[in-house]
Amino acid sequence: MSERLLNAAEVAELLAVPESWVREHTRSGSLPRVQLGRYIRYRREAILTWLESQEGADMRRGGARSTTATTRVREAA
């Protein structure tokens, strides 16, 4: 693992959501995270994989699938 771990603020920026949203979904267990003692960090690839799974879940529910956001996030990485 040579990739730097992200903090909640960086994940919020990556997903274009408020940091409070990241913390709320971390507490609920829906976002993948790494617990380092009292610190919580995130692997960029795990977050991007999670994002793709959310798009797939939306499609299974009958929603429109948009890979634009994931593609944009991956290209920025």
ABEGO torsion letter per residue (X at the ends): XABBBBBAAAAAAAAGBBAAAAAAAAAAGABBBBBBEABBBBBAAAAAAAAAAAAAAAAAAGBBBBAAAAAAAAAAX
